[in-house]
Amino acid sequence: MLFYSFFKSLVGKDVVVELKNDLSICGTLHSVDQFLNIKLTEITVTDPDKYPHMLSVKNCFIRGSVVRYVQLPADECDTQLLQDAARKEAAQSKQ
Amino acid sequence: MANALESYIDHTVSVITNDGRQIVGTLKGFDQTINLILDESHERVYSNTQGVEQVVLGLYIIRGDNIAVIGEVDDDTDSSLDLSNIKAEPLNPVVH
């Protein structure tokens, strides 16, 4: 649930999602769900010459299982908060 | 699941599958595991040497396990595309 909450806090920000098939998609985070499926709006493909497959697509839904990385600007992420939340979560699951 | 595919229902969508195929069709239904029902679907086969080939498929169910991306196609942009002139490497398969 930790990362689900983390992504919910990032809705509206611009991110780049790198998939396990090496496709990278840049867009605005529209929504996320419990499986970490991601919906992006206003997408652009990072390398459109290599990947013309998404030319007529403006919004997309990405299945969580196929995401390799989600790249975000450093200033969108409060690392201290994340660390604290992760520690709490680890402590909870230890019980 | 607030982040549903409801808004794509009855729209043209482009599905990228785990084996690197692209299937375009009208989204008729979906479920929790992202199994999809696509009507009037066709596969777009990309090649380095010749333009895009479209293979007509008809009414399809795609199992959610095998789906990577579902893109909402903007019909105006799509009809202005000259598919016979687009050359590209086929997509990589998904590697976990």
N, CA and C atoms of all chains as a GROMACS GRO file, in nm:
protein
  573
    1MET      N    1   0.082  -0.121   0.000
    1MET     CA    2   0.000   0.000   0.000
    1MET      C    3   0.085   0.126   0.000
    2LEU      N    4   0.213   0.112   0.043
    2LEU     CA    5   0.299   0.228   0.056
    2LEU      C    6   0.320   0.297  -0.078
    3PHE      N    7   0.357   0.219  -0.178
    3PHE     CA    8   0.384   0.280  -0.308
    3PHE      C    9   0.258   0.327  -0.377
    4TYR      N   10   0.147   0.262  -0.349
    4TYR     CA   11   0.018   0.308  -0.401
    4TYR      C   12  -0.009   0.449  -0.348
    5SER      N   13   0.012   0.471  -0.218
    5SER     CA   14  -0.007   0.604  -0.158
    5SER      C   15   0.094   0.703  -0.215
    6PHE      N   16   0.217   0.655  -0.233
    6PHE     CA   17   0.321   0.742  -0.289
    6PHE      C   18   0.282   0.791  -0.428
    7PHE      N   19   0.237   0.698  -0.513
    7PHE     CA   20   0.198   0.738  -0.648
    7PHE      C   21   0.075   0.828  -0.647
    8LYS      N   22  -0.018   0.804  -0.554
    8LYS     CA   23  -0.136   0.890  -0.547
    8LYS      C   24  -0.094   1.034  -0.520
    9SER      N   25   0.014   1.050  -0.442
    9SER     CA   26   0.060   1.186  -0.411
    9SER      C   27   0.127   1.250  -0.533
   10LEU      N   28   0.159   1.169  -0.634
   10LEU     CA   29   0.227   1.223  -0.752
   10LEU      C   30   0.132   1.250  -0.868
   11VAL      N   31   0.002   1.227  -0.846
   11VAL     CA   32  -0.093   1.248  -0.956
   11VAL      C   33  -0.086   1.392  -1.003
   12GLY      N   34  -0.078   1.414  -1.135
   12GLY     CA   35  -0.068   1.548  -1.190
   12GLY      C   36   0.074   1.586  -1.227
   13LYS      N   37   0.171   1.504  -1.181
   13LYS     CA   38   0.311   1.536  -1.213
   13LYS      C   39   0.352   1.464  -1.342
   14ASP      N   40   0.459   1.515  -1.404
   14ASP     CA   41   0.511   1.453  -1.526
   14ASP      C   42   0.612   1.346  -1.491
   15VAL      N   43   0.593   1.228  -1.550
   15VAL     CA   44   0.684   1.118  -1.521
   15VAL      C   45   0.722   1.049  -1.652
   16VAL      N   46   0.827   0.969  -1.648
   16VAL     CA   47   0.862   0.885  -1.762
   16VAL      C   48   0.855   0.741  -1.715
   17VAL      N   49   0.774   0.658  -1.781
   17VAL     CA   50   0.761   0.519  -1.742
   17VAL      C   51   0.841   0.434  -1.840
   18GLU      N   52   0.939   0.359  -1.787
   18GLU     CA   53   1.014   0.268  -1.874
   18GLU      C   54   0.958   0.129  -1.854
   19LEU      N   55   0.922   0.064  -1.966
   19LEU     CA   56   0.858  -0.067  -1.957
   19LEU      C   57   0.957  -0.180  -1.977
   20LYS      N   58   0.913  -0.300  -1.945
   20LYS     CA   59   1.001  -0.416  -1.957
   20LYS      C   60   1.024  -0.459  -2.102
   21ASN      N   61   0.956  -0.392  -2.196
   21ASN     CA   62   0.988  -0.419  -2.337
   21ASN      C   63   1.076  -0.307  -2.394
   22ASP      N   64   1.136  -0.229  -2.303
   22ASP     CA   65   1.230  -0.121  -2.336
   22ASP      C   66   1.164   0.005  -2.392
   23LEU      N   67   1.032   0.007  -2.403
   23LEU     CA   68   0.962   0.128  -2.448
   23LEU      C   69   0.957   0.227  -2.331
   24SER      N   70   0.987   0.356  -2.359
   24SER     CA   71   0.977   0.459  -2.256
   24SER      C   72   0.869   0.558  -2.294
   25ILE      N   73   0.774   0.582  -2.202
   25ILE     CA   74   0.663   0.672  -2.230
   25ILE      C   75   0.662   0.786  -2.130
   26CYS      N   76   0.661   0.910  -2.182
   26CYS     CA   77   0.660   1.028  -2.098
   26CYS      C   78   0.518   1.080  -2.091
   27GLY      N   79   0.469   1.121  -1.974
   27GLY     CA   80   0.333   1.175  -1.968
   27GLY      C   81   0.300   1.225  -1.830
   28THR      N   82   0.177   1.275  -1.815
   28THR     CA   83   0.130   1.326  -1.687
   28THR      C   84   0.058   1.214  -1.616
   29LEU      N   85   0.094   1.190  -1.489
   29LEU     CA   86   0.031   1.082  -1.413
   29LEU      C   87  -0.114   1.119  -1.385
   30HIS      N   88  -0.206   1.039  -1.441
   30HIS     CA   89  -0.348   1.070  -1.427
   30HIS      C   90  -0.406   0.994  -1.307
   31SER      N   91  -0.372   0.865  -1.298
   31SER     CA   92  -0.422   0.787  -1.185
   31SER      C   93  -0.342   0.659  -1.170
   32VAL      N   94  -0.358   0.599  -1.053
   32VAL     CA   95  -0.288   0.475  -1.022
   32VAL      C   96  -0.385   0.389  -0.943
   33ASP      N   97  -0.364   0.256  -0.942
   33ASP     CA   98  -0.454   0.173  -0.862
   33ASP      C   99  -0.373   0.078  -0.775
   34GLN      N  100  -0.441  -0.009  -0.702
   34GLN     CA  101  -0.375  -0.096  -0.605
   34GLN      C  102  -0.273  -0.191  -0.669
   35PHE      N  103  -0.288  -0.218  -0.800
   35PHE     CA  104  -0.192  -0.307  -0.866
   35PHE      C  105  -0.077  -0.225  -0.925
   36LEU      N  106  -0.078  -0.094  -0.897
   36LEU     CA  107   0.018  -0.001  -0.955
   36LEU      C  108   0.008   0.005  -1.107
   37ASN      N  109  -0.115  -0.026  -1.161
   37ASN     CA  110  -0.142   0.006  -1.300
   37ASN      C  111  -0.140   0.158  -1.308
   38ILE      N  112  -0.090   0.212  -1.420
   38ILE     CA  113  -0.072   0.356  -1.432
   38ILE      C  114  -0.149   0.408  -1.553
   39LYS      N  115  -0.218   0.520  -1.535
   39LYS     CA  116  -0.282   0.586  -1.649
   39LYS      C  117  -0.208   0.717  -1.672
   40LEU      N  118  -0.161   0.737  -1.796
   40LEU     CA  119  -0.089   0.860  -1.828
   40LEU      C  120  -0.168   0.938  -1.933
   41THR      N  121  -0.164   1.072  -1.922
   41THR     CA  122  -0.228   1.155  -2.025
   41THR      C  123  -0.120   1.238  -2.094
   42GLU      N  124  -0.154   1.289  -2.213
   42GLU     CA  125  -0.062   1.374  -2.291
   42GLU      C  126   0.071   1.304  -2.309
   43ILE      N  127   0.068   1.181  -2.360
   43ILE     CA  128   0.193   1.106  -2.366
   43ILE      C  129   0.277   1.141  -2.488
   44THR      N  130   0.409   1.127  -2.469
   44THR     CA  131   0.501   1.133  -2.582
   44THR      C  132   0.598   1.017  -2.560
   45VAL      N  133   0.638   0.953  -2.669
   45VAL     CA  134   0.732   0.844  -2.657
   45VAL      C  135   0.872   0.906  -2.658
   46THR      N  136   0.959   0.860  -2.571
   46THR     CA  137   1.092   0.919  -2.560
   46THR      C  138   1.171   0.909  -2.690
   47ASP      N  139   1.151   0.798  -2.767
   47ASP     CA  140   1.220   0.785  -2.895
   47ASP      C  141   1.118   0.754  -3.004
   48PRO      N  142   1.052   0.858  -3.058
   48PRO     CA  143   0.940   0.834  -3.150
   48PRO      C  144   0.981   0.774  -3.285
   49ASP      N  145   1.109   0.787  -3.324
   49ASP     CA  146   1.148   0.728  -3.452
   49ASP      C  147   1.157   0.577  -3.441
   50LYS      N  148   1.205   0.532  -3.325
   50LYS     CA  149   1.218   0.388  -3.306
   50LYS      C  150   1.082   0.326  -3.277
   51TYR      N  151   0.994   0.405  -3.212
   51TYR     CA  152   0.865   0.351  -3.169
   51TYR      C  153   0.749   0.433  -3.223
   52PRO      N  154   0.717   0.420  -3.354
   52PRO     CA  155   0.605   0.496  -3.408
   52PRO      C  156   0.472   0.434  -3.370
   53HIS      N  157   0.474   0.327  -3.290
   53HIS     CA  158   0.354   0.251  -3.259
   53HIS      C  159   0.251   0.333  -3.183
   54MET      N  160   0.296   0.442  -3.117
   54MET     CA  161   0.204   0.519  -3.032
   54MET      C  162   0.171   0.655  -3.090
   55LEU      N  163   0.193   0.674  -3.221
   55LEU     CA  164   0.177   0.805  -3.283
   55LEU      C  165   0.038   0.865  -3.263
   56SER      N  166  -0.067   0.782  -3.273
   56SER     CA  167  -0.201   0.839  -3.264
   56SER      C  168  -0.262   0.824  -3.125
   57VAL      N  169  -0.178   0.795  -3.027
   57VAL     CA  170  -0.228   0.775  -2.890
   57VAL      C  171  -0.191   0.893  -2.802
   58LYS      N  172  -0.294   0.951  -2.732
   58LYS     CA  173  -0.267   1.066  -2.643
   58LYS      C  174  -0.270   1.023  -2.496
   59ASN      N  175  -0.354   0.924  -2.463
   59ASN     CA  176  -0.364   0.875  -2.325
   59ASN      C  177  -0.346   0.725  -2.327
   60CYS      N  178  -0.286   0.672  -2.221
   60CYS     CA  179  -0.273   0.528  -2.219
   60CYS      C  180  -0.282   0.472  -2.078
   61PHE      N  181  -0.311   0.343  -2.074
   61PHE     CA  182  -0.319   0.268  -1.949
   61PHE      C  183  -0.204   0.168  -1.954
   62ILE      N  184  -0.120   0.168  -1.851
   62ILE     CA  185  -0.006   0.077  -1.849
   62ILE      C  186  -0.025  -0.023  -1.738
   63ARG      N  187  -0.019  -0.152  -1.770
   63ARG     CA  188  -0.038  -0.257  -1.670
   63ARG      C  189   0.083  -0.255  -1.575
   64GLY      N  190   0.055  -0.259  -1.446
   64GLY     CA  191   0.162  -0.248  -1.346
   64GLY      C  192   0.271  -0.351  -1.362
   65SER      N  193   0.231  -0.473  -1.402
   65SER     CA  194   0.328  -0.583  -1.410
   65SER      C  195   0.435  -0.562  -1.515
   66VAL      N  196   0.415  -0.463  -1.603
   66VAL     CA  197   0.506  -0.448  -1.715
   66VAL      C  198   0.598  -0.326  -1.699
   67VAL      N  199   0.584  -0.258  -1.582
   67VAL     CA  200   0.667  -0.140  -1.558
   67VAL      C  201   0.803  -0.182  -1.503
   68ARG      N  202   0.910  -0.128  -1.564
   68ARG     CA  203   1.045  -0.151  -1.509
   68ARG      C  204   1.080  -0.036  -1.416
   69TYR      N  205   1.073   0.089  -1.469
   69TYR     CA  206   1.106   0.207  -1.386
   69TYR      C  207   0.999   0.315  -1.403
   70VAL      N  208   0.982   0.397  -1.298
   70VAL     CA  209   0.905   0.519  -1.312
   70VAL      C  210   1.003   0.631  -1.277
   71GLN      N  211   1.037   0.713  -1.376
   71GLN     CA  212   1.136   0.819  -1.352
   71GLN      C  213   1.066   0.947  -1.313
   72LEU      N  214   1.105   1.006  -1.198
   72LEU     CA  215   1.046   1.133  -1.154
   72LEU      C  216   1.155   1.233  -1.119
   73PRO      N  217   1.124   1.365  -1.137
   73PRO     CA  218   1.221   1.467  -1.095
   73PRO      C  219   1.242   1.461  -0.945
   74ALA      N  220   1.364   1.487  -0.903
   74ALA     CA  221   1.401   1.473  -0.762
   74ALA      C  222   1.316   1.560  -0.671
   75ASP      N  223   1.277   1.679  -0.718
   75ASP     CA  224   1.203   1.770  -0.630
   75ASP      C  225   1.058   1.729  -0.609
   76GLU      N  226   1.012   1.623  -0.682
   76GLU     CA  227   0.874   1.580  -0.659
   76GLU      C  228   0.866   1.479  -0.546
   77CYS      N  229   0.984   1.440  -0.497
   77CYS     CA  230   0.985   1.328  -0.404
   77CYS      C  231   1.049   1.367  -0.272
   78ASP      N  232   0.976   1.352  -0.163
   78ASP     CA  233   1.031   1.383  -0.030
   78ASP      C  234   1.093   1.255   0.025
   79THR      N  235   1.222   1.241   0.006
   79THR     CA  236   1.288   1.114   0.041
   79THR      C  237   1.281   1.084   0.190
   80GLN      N  238   1.289   1.188   0.273
   80GLN     CA  239   1.281   1.167   0.418
   80GLN      C  240   1.148   1.104   0.456
   81LEU      N  241   1.041   1.160   0.399
   81LEU     CA  242   0.906   1.111   0.427
   81LEU      C  243   0.894   0.965   0.384
   82LEU      N  244   0.949   0.937   0.265
   82LEU     CA  245   0.944   0.802   0.212
   82LEU      C  246   1.018   0.704   0.302
   83GLN      N  247   1.137   0.747   0.346
   83GLN     CA  248   1.218   0.660   0.434
   83GLN      C  249   1.143   0.629   0.562
   84ASP      N  250   1.082   0.734   0.622
   84ASP     CA  251   1.007   0.713   0.746
   84ASP      C  252   0.891   0.618   0.724
   85ALA      N  253   0.819   0.640   0.613
   85ALA     CA  254   0.703   0.556   0.584
   85ALA      C  255   0.747   0.412   0.562
   86ALA      N  256   0.860   0.393   0.494
   86ALA     CA  257   0.910   0.258   0.467
   86ALA      C  258   0.949   0.188   0.596
   87ARG      N  259   1.012   0.265   0.688
   87ARG     CA  260   1.051   0.206   0.817
   87ARG      C  261   0.930   0.161   0.894
   88LYS      N  262   0.826   0.248   0.894
   88LYS     CA  263   0.703   0.213   0.967
   88LYS      C  264   0.640   0.088   0.909
   89GLU      N  265   0.637   0.082   0.775
   89GLU     CA  266   0.576  -0.031   0.707
   89GLU      C  267   0.653  -0.159   0.740
   90ALA      N  268   0.786  -0.150   0.740
   90ALA     CA  269   0.870  -0.267   0.771
   90ALA      C  270   0.846  -0.313   0.913
   91ALA      N  271   0.833  -0.215   1.004
   91ALA     CA  272   0.809  -0.247   1.147
   91ALA      C  273   0.675  -0.317   1.162
   92GLN      N  274   0.574  -0.266   1.088
   92GLN     CA  275   0.439  -0.325   1.094
   92GLN      C  276   0.438  -0.468   1.045
   93SER      N  277   0.508  -0.492   0.934
   93SER     CA  278   0.501  -0.627   0.876
   93SER      C  279   0.588  -0.725   0.954
   94LYS      N  280   0.679  -0.669   1.039
   94LYS     CA  281   0.763  -0.758   1.119
   94LYS      C  282   0.683  -0.827   1.229
   95GLN      N  283   0.577  -0.751   1.278
   95GLN     CA  284   0.499  -0.804   1.392
   95GLN      C  285   0.434  -0.938   1.362
   96MET      N  286  -1.140  -0.031  -0.805
   96MET     CA  287  -1.033   0.015  -0.893
   96MET      C  288  -1.075   0.143  -0.963
   97ALA      N  289  -1.043   0.259  -0.901
   97ALA     CA  290  -1.087   0.386  -0.956
   97ALA      C  291  -1.026   0.411  -1.093
   98ASN      N  292  -0.903   0.364  -1.108
   98ASN     CA  293  -0.829   0.385  -1.231
   98ASN      C  294  -0.877   0.288  -1.337
   99ALA      N  295  -1.008   0.293  -1.374
   99ALA     CA  296  -1.062   0.190  -1.461
   99ALA      C  297  -1.049   0.224  -1.608
  100LEU      N  298  -1.080   0.124  -1.689
  100LEU     CA  299  -1.076   0.141  -1.833
  100LEU      C  300  -1.212   0.185  -1.886
  101GLU      N  301  -1.302   0.220  -1.793
  101GLU     CA  302  -1.438   0.261  -1.830
  101GLU      C  303  -1.437   0.366  -1.940
  102SER      N  304  -1.345   0.465  -1.924
  102SER     CA  305  -1.347   0.578  -2.017
  102SER      C  306  -1.304   0.538  -2.158
  103TYR      N  307  -1.243   0.417  -2.172
  103TYR     CA  308  -1.200   0.375  -2.305
  103TYR      C  309  -1.306   0.290  -2.375
  104ILE      N  310  -1.412   0.253  -2.300
  104ILE     CA  311  -1.515   0.166  -2.359
  104ILE      C  312  -1.578   0.231  -2.480
  105ASP      N  313  -1.596   0.149  -2.588
  105ASP     CA  314  -1.652   0.194  -2.714
  105ASP      C  315  -1.560   0.288  -2.792
  106HIS      N  316  -1.437   0.310  -2.741
  106HIS     CA  317  -1.340   0.389  -2.816
  106HIS      C  318  -1.243   0.296  -2.884
  107THR      N  319  -1.173   0.351  -2.983
  107THR     CA  320  -1.069   0.274  -3.049
  107THR      C  321  -0.947   0.273  -2.960
  108VAL      N  322  -0.893   0.152  -2.936
  108VAL     CA  323  -0.774   0.143  -2.852
  108VAL      C  324  -0.665   0.066  -2.924
  109SER      N  325  -0.542   0.091  -2.883
  109SER     CA  326  -0.427   0.022  -2.939
  109SER      C  327  -0.366  -0.057  -2.825
  110VAL      N  328  -0.365  -0.190  -2.838
  110VAL     CA  329  -0.315  -0.274  -2.731
  110VAL      C  330  -0.176  -0.326  -2.767
  111ILE      N  331  -0.080  -0.306  -2.678
  111ILE     CA  332   0.052  -0.364  -2.699
  111ILE      C  333   0.059  -0.487  -2.610
  112THR      N  334   0.088  -0.603  -2.672
  112THR     CA  335   0.090  -0.727  -2.595
  112THR      C  336   0.231  -0.760  -2.550
  113ASN      N  337   0.242  -0.856  -2.458
  113ASN     CA  338   0.372  -0.893  -2.403
  113ASN      C  339   0.468  -0.951  -2.505
  114ASP      N  340   0.414  -1.006  -2.615
  114ASP     CA  341   0.505  -1.061  -2.716
  114ASP      C  342   0.541  -0.956  -2.821
  115GLY      N  343   0.501  -0.829  -2.799
  115GLY     CA  344   0.546  -0.722  -2.887
  115GLY      C  345   0.454  -0.694  -3.004
  116ARG      N  346   0.331  -0.745  -2.999
  116ARG     CA  347   0.236  -0.718  -3.108
  116ARG      C  348   0.151  -0.596  -3.076
  117GLN      N  349   0.101  -0.532  -3.181
  117GLN     CA  350   0.010  -0.421  -3.161
  117GLN      C  351  -0.125  -0.456  -3.223
  118ILE      N  352  -0.232  -0.454  -3.144
  118ILE     CA  353  -0.366  -0.486  -3.192
  118ILE      C  354  -0.454  -0.365  -3.172
  119VAL      N  355  -0.520  -0.320  -3.278
  119VAL     CA  356  -0.607  -0.203  -3.270
  119VAL      C  357  -0.751  -0.248  -3.284
  120GLY      N  358  -0.839  -0.199  -3.197
  120GLY     CA  359  -0.980  -0.239  -3.208
  120GLY      C  360  -1.067  -0.151  -3.119
  121THR      N  361  -1.199  -0.182  -3.116
  121THR     CA  362  -1.291  -0.106  -3.031
  121THR      C  363  -1.306  -0.181  -2.900
  122LEU      N  364  -1.280  -0.115  -2.788
  122LEU     CA  365  -1.288  -0.181  -2.658
  122LEU      C  366  -1.434  -0.200  -2.618
  123LYS      N  367  -1.474  -0.324  -2.604
  123LYS     CA  368  -1.614  -0.351  -2.570
  123LYS      C  369  -1.631  -0.390  -2.423
  124GLY      N  370  -1.526  -0.448  -2.365
  124GLY     CA  371  -1.539  -0.488  -2.226
  124GLY      C  372  -1.404  -0.521  -2.164
  125PHE      N  373  -1.403  -0.523  -2.030
  125PHE     CA  374  -1.281  -0.556  -1.958
  125PHE      C  375  -1.322  -0.608  -1.820
  126ASP      N  376  -1.223  -0.666  -1.748
  126ASP     CA  377  -1.252  -0.708  -1.611
  126ASP      C  378  -1.134  -0.677  -1.522
  127GLN      N  379  -1.141  -0.718  -1.396
  127GLN     CA  380  -1.039  -0.688  -1.295
  127GLN      C  381  -0.898  -0.730  -1.337
  128THR      N  382  -0.888  -0.841  -1.411
  128THR     CA  383  -0.755  -0.888  -1.448
  128THR      C  384  -0.712  -0.830  -1.582
  129ILE      N  385  -0.786  -0.729  -1.631
  129ILE     CA  386  -0.759  -0.661  -1.757
  129ILE      C  387  -0.773  -0.754  -1.879
  130ASN      N  388  -0.855  -0.861  -1.868
  130ASN     CA  389  -0.892  -0.934  -1.990
  130ASN      C  390  -0.973  -0.834  -2.072
  131LEU      N  391  -0.956  -0.836  -2.206
  131LEU     CA  392  -1.024  -0.737  -2.288
  131LEU      C  393  -1.108  -0.801  -2.396
  132ILE      N  394  -1.217  -0.733  -2.432
  132ILE     CA  395  -1.293  -0.773  -2.550
  132ILE      C  396  -1.276  -0.662  -2.652
  133LEU      N  397  -1.220  -0.697  -2.768
  133LEU     CA  398  -1.197  -0.598  -2.873
  133LEU      C  399  -1.279  -0.634  -2.995
  134ASP      N  400  -1.356  -0.537  -3.045
  134ASP     CA  401  -1.434  -0.563  -3.165
  134ASP      C  402  -1.366  -0.497  -3.285
  135GLU      N  403  -1.391  -0.551  -3.404
  135GLU     CA  404  -1.334  -0.498  -3.529
  135GLU      C  405  -1.184  -0.479  -3.517
  136SER      N  406  -1.116  -0.580  -3.465
  136SER     CA  407  -0.974  -0.562  -3.438
  136SER      C  408  -0.888  -0.603  -3.556
  137HIS      N  409  -0.772  -0.541  -3.562
  137HIS     CA  410  -0.672  -0.581  -3.660
  137HIS      C  411  -0.534  -0.565  -3.599
  138GLU      N  412  -0.441  -0.646  -3.645
  138GLU     CA  413  -0.304  -0.637  -3.595
  138GLU      C  414  -0.223  -0.552  -3.691
  139ARG      N  415  -0.140  -0.464  -3.636
  139ARG     CA  416  -0.050  -0.384  -3.720
  139ARG      C  417   0.089  -0.443  -3.709
  140VAL      N  418   0.138  -0.496  -3.820
  140VAL     CA  419   0.270  -0.558  -3.820
  140VAL      C  420   0.372  -0.459  -3.876
  141TYR      N  421   0.471  -0.425  -3.791
  141TYR     CA  422   0.574  -0.329  -3.834
  141TYR      C  423   0.696  -0.403  -3.885
  142SER      N  424   0.758  -0.346  -3.989
  142SER     CA  425   0.880  -0.410  -4.040
  142SER      C  426   0.977  -0.302  -4.083
  143ASN      N  427   1.107  -0.341  -4.081
  143ASN     CA  428   1.212  -0.246  -4.121
  143ASN      C  429   1.215  -0.223  -4.270
  144THR      N  430   1.163  -0.322  -4.345
  144THR     CA  431   1.181  -0.318  -4.490
  144THR      C  432   1.057  -0.269  -4.565
  145GLN      N  433   0.938  -0.308  -4.516
  145GLN     CA  434   0.818  -0.260  -4.586
  145GLN      C  435   0.727  -0.188  -4.487
  146GLY      N  436   0.628  -0.115  -4.542
  146GLY     CA  437   0.536  -0.038  -4.457
  146GLY      C  438   0.452  -0.129  -4.368
  147VAL      N  439   0.365  -0.068  -4.287
  147VAL     CA  440   0.286  -0.142  -4.189
  147VAL      C  441   0.182  -0.231  -4.258
  148GLU      N  442   0.176  -0.356  -4.214
  148GLU     CA  443   0.077  -0.448  -4.268
  148GLU      C  444  -0.037  -0.464  -4.168
  149GLN      N  445  -0.162  -0.454  -4.213
  149GLN     CA  446  -0.276  -0.468  -4.121
  149GLN      C  447  -0.343  -0.602  -4.146
  150VAL      N  448  -0.354  -0.684  -4.042
  150VAL     CA  449  -0.416  -0.816  -4.054
  150VAL      C  450  -0.549  -0.812  -3.981
  151VAL      N  451  -0.660  -0.834  -4.053
  151VAL     CA  452  -0.792  -0.823  -3.991
  151VAL      C  453  -0.820  -0.944  -3.902
  152LEU      N  454  -0.867  -0.918  -3.778
  152LEU     CA  455  -0.890  -1.027  -3.684
  152LEU      C  456  -1.037  -1.046  -3.647
  153GLY      N  457  -1.113  -0.934  -3.638
  153GLY     CA  458  -1.254  -0.948  -3.600
  153GLY      C  459  -1.274  -0.930  -3.450
  154LEU      N  460  -1.361  -1.014  -3.389
  154LEU     CA  461  -1.394  -1.001  -3.247
  154LEU      C  462  -1.296  -1.084  -3.166
  155TYR      N  463  -1.221  -1.021  -3.076
  155TYR     CA  464  -1.116  -1.090  -3.003
  155TYR      C  465  -1.130  -1.074  -2.853
  156ILE      N  466  -1.088  -1.178  -2.777
  156ILE     CA  467  -1.067  -1.162  -2.634
  156ILE      C  468  -0.916  -1.173  -2.611
  157ILE      N  469  -0.859  -1.074  -2.544
  157ILE     CA  470  -0.717  -1.082  -2.512
  157ILE      C  471  -0.704  -1.102  -2.362
  158ARG      N  472  -0.628  -1.203  -2.320
  158ARG     CA  473  -0.614  -1.230  -2.178
  158ARG      C  474  -0.524  -1.126  -2.111
  159GLY      N  475  -0.564  -1.080  -1.996
  159GLY     CA  476  -0.495  -0.972  -1.926
  159GLY      C  477  -0.348  -0.998  -1.896
  160ASP      N  478  -0.313  -1.125  -1.872
  160ASP     CA  479  -0.173  -1.163  -1.842
  160ASP      C  480  -0.080  -1.115  -1.950
  161ASN      N  481  -0.132  -1.110  -2.072
  161ASN     CA  482  -0.051  -1.088  -2.188
  161ASN      C  483  -0.050  -0.943  -2.236
  162ILE      N  484  -0.114  -0.852  -2.157
  162ILE     CA  485  -0.127  -0.713  -2.201
  162ILE      C  486  -0.026  -0.623  -2.132
  163ALA      N  487   0.040  -0.536  -2.212
  163ALA     CA  488   0.138  -0.442  -2.157
  163ALA      C  489   0.078  -0.302  -2.148
  164VAL      N  490   0.030  -0.251  -2.263
  164VAL     CA  491  -0.020  -0.114  -2.267
  164VAL      C  492  -0.151  -0.108  -2.343
  165ILE      N  493  -0.244  -0.022  -2.295
  165ILE     CA  494  -0.366   0.004  -2.372
  165ILE      C  495  -0.370   0.154  -2.399
  166GLY      N  496  -0.361   0.191  -2.527
  166GLY     CA  497  -0.359   0.333  -2.561
  166GLY      C  498  -0.491   0.375  -2.623
  167GLU      N  499  -0.539   0.494  -2.585
  167GLU     CA  500  -0.663   0.543  -2.644
  167GLU      C  501  -0.627   0.613  -2.774
  168VAL      N  502  -0.678   0.559  -2.887
  168VAL     CA  503  -0.641   0.613  -3.018
  168VAL      C  504  -0.726   0.734  -3.052
  169ASP      N  505  -0.658   0.841  -3.097
  169ASP     CA  506  -0.728   0.958  -3.144
  169ASP      C  507  -0.759   0.934  -3.292
  170ASP      N  508  -0.887   0.906  -3.323
  170ASP     CA  509  -0.923   0.864  -3.458
  170ASP      C  510  -0.881   0.961  -3.567
  171ASP      N  511  -0.885   1.092  -3.538
  171ASP     CA  512  -0.844   1.189  -3.640
  171ASP      C  513  -0.696   1.175  -3.673
  172THR      N  514  -0.612   1.170  -3.569
  172THR     CA  515  -0.467   1.155  -3.591
  172THR      C  516  -0.439   1.023  -3.662
  173ASP      N  517  -0.514   0.919  -3.620
  173ASP     CA  518  -0.487   0.788  -3.677
  173ASP      C  519  -0.521   0.780  -3.825
  174SER      N  520  -0.630   0.844  -3.867
  174SER     CA  521  -0.667   0.836  -4.009
  174SER      C  522  -0.573   0.920  -4.095
  175SER      N  523  -0.501   1.014  -4.033
  175SER     CA  524  -0.408   1.095  -4.112
  175SER      C  525  -0.272   1.028  -4.124
  176LEU      N  526  -0.255   0.914  -4.055
  176LEU     CA  527  -0.127   0.843  -4.062
  176LEU      C  528  -0.116   0.770  -4.195
  177ASP      N  529   0.004   0.779  -4.258
  177ASP     CA  530   0.025   0.702  -4.381
  177ASP      C  531   0.100   0.575  -4.347
  178LEU      N  532   0.024   0.469  -4.313
  178LEU     CA  533   0.086   0.347  -4.263
  178LEU      C  534   0.181   0.281  -4.362
  179SER      N  535   0.157   0.299  -4.492
  179SER     CA  536   0.243   0.230  -4.589
  179SER      C  537   0.383   0.289  -4.590
  180ASN      N  538   0.398   0.408  -4.528
  180ASN     CA  539   0.529   0.472  -4.526
  180ASN      C  540   0.604   0.457  -4.395
  181ILE      N  541   0.541   0.393  -4.296
  181ILE     CA  542   0.606   0.384  -4.166
  181ILE      C  543   0.687   0.254  -4.158
  182LYS      N  544   0.817   0.272  -4.132
  182LYS     CA  545   0.900   0.152  -4.118
  182LYS      C  546   0.961   0.156  -3.979
  183ALA      N  547   0.954   0.044  -3.911
  183ALA     CA  548   1.012   0.039  -3.777
  183ALA      C  549   1.042  -0.104  -3.738
  184GLU      N  550   1.134  -0.118  -3.645
  184GLU     CA  551   1.162  -0.250  -3.589
  184GLU      C  552   1.039  -0.297  -3.513
  185PRO      N  553   1.010  -0.425  -3.516
  185PRO     CA  554   0.901  -0.474  -3.430
  185PRO      C  555   0.938  -0.449  -3.284
  186LEU      N  556   0.835  -0.435  -3.197
  186LEU     CA  557   0.859  -0.410  -3.055
  186LEU      C  558   0.924  -0.529  -2.988
  187ASN      N  559   1.000  -0.501  -2.883
  187ASN     CA  560   1.060  -0.611  -2.807
  187ASN      C  561   0.954  -0.682  -2.724
  188PRO      N  562   0.975  -0.812  -2.699
  188PRO     CA  563   0.883  -0.878  -2.606
  188PRO      C  564   0.914  -0.833  -2.464
  189VAL      N  565   0.815  -0.847  -2.375
  189VAL     CA  566   0.835  -0.808  -2.235
  189VAL      C  567   0.917  -0.915  -2.166
  190VAL      N  568   1.023  -0.870  -2.098
  190VAL     CA  569   1.107  -0.964  -2.024
  190VAL      C  570   1.099  -0.929  -1.876
  191HIS      N  571   1.053  -1.024  -1.794
  191HIS     CA  572   1.034  -0.992  -1.652
  191HIS      C  573   1.164  -1.003  -1.572
   0.00000   0.00000   0.00000
